[in-house]
Amino acid sequence: MPSLISPAERDFILKGIECNIRADGRQRPDFREVILETGVVSQTSGSARVRIAGGTDILVSVKAEIGPVQVDSETGDGADKGQIICSVECAPSASQQFEGRGADDLNNELTQMMTRILSNTSATTSSASSAAGINLSKLCIIPGQQCWILYVDALVLDYGGNLMDAIFMGTRAAIFDTRIPKTEVQDLGDGQFEFEVLDDAEDTDIVEGREDMPICVTLNKIGARHIVDASPLEELCTEAKLVIAVNRSGELCGLQKGQDGGIEPSLLLEMIQFGKTIGQTLIKQLDATIKAEADSDVAKRQRGEPVHKLGFFAQ
């Protein structure tokens, strides 16, 4: 991750983007190749690894654990809902600038963005599902007492630009890979309940609402133009950044503006619409890859063949 860029390099990148020819040969709306693997960490409830050609490497794991429900003391909301707790950490080896406490601010920014998108329950509807589509009520075991808590942890192994998009692609894939054990609840009377977690690894639940989870598309304004999937050098030339969270239906689930530069209102609307279109396309491609890998694993198991994963930590 370079920290400085020469005037000649900046001028070369700006003029190339103006002419719709980026330094690596892509055009402004082009993404780099994305390599996706699921089920790469055997000790978790679900996991995925996303690599973007050019260096960015993200490992996302989801761990389902039982804990007390979190009830809002003022509104009483949350008694019948589970929780999603997010965490992002940039490994010091991913970039020289991440060494020591150099990544603390970035870790906090990425974690807060994930938390807002995945855990922010819509206050305008009576549905118990979050704005991201995950049905939090389905994670509740005993209302007011116990629920499933999904711990979503993202580790940045290598940095080559466009972290936010890669993290959300990995999170969507890891949630699709997640399996939650089924529970049986018994009513003991007098308001007392107890539950049992079934240990059948083949009889589990998926995360309901996962299809409507959004991904993020980051648009970088450089000069008078905007690009997607910026490289580290292009990020250094960025005047303003707009992160758009969009689901498969093209609905806007979140918006965050970064950097100090301004964005004209007309350009802002253009960037939002462009991000929504690109996001829907990425979700279709991502889901097709996830489904193809899952179908391949099922077919191998039915034939009695071992399922080999390319990712590390896999069995």
Secondary structure as UniProt FT lines:
FT   HELIX           7..18
FT   TURN            19..20
FT   TURN            23..24
FT   TURN            28..29
FT   STRAND          34..38
FT   TURN            42..43
FT   STRAND          46..52
FT   TURN            53..54
FT   STRAND          57..68
FT   TURN            73..75
FT   TURN            77..80
FT   STRAND          83..90
FT   HELIX           92..94
FT   HELIX           96..98
FT   TURN            99..103
FT   HELIX           104..119
FT   TURN            123..124
FT   STRAND          129..130
FT   TURN            131..132
FT   HELIX           136..139
FT   STRAND          140..142
FT   TURN            143..145
FT   STRAND          146..158
FT   HELIX           163..177
FT   STRAND          180..181
FT   STRAND          183..189
FT   TURN            190..191
FT   STRAND          192..197
FT   TURN            201..202
FT   STRAND          204..205
FT   TURN            208..209
FT   HELIX           210..212
FT   STRAND          215..222
FT   TURN            223..224
FT   STRAND          225..228
FT   HELIX           232..236
FT   STRAND          240..246
FT   TURN            248..249
FT   STRAND          252..258
FT   HELIX           265..302
FT   TURN            303..304
FT   TURN            312..313
//
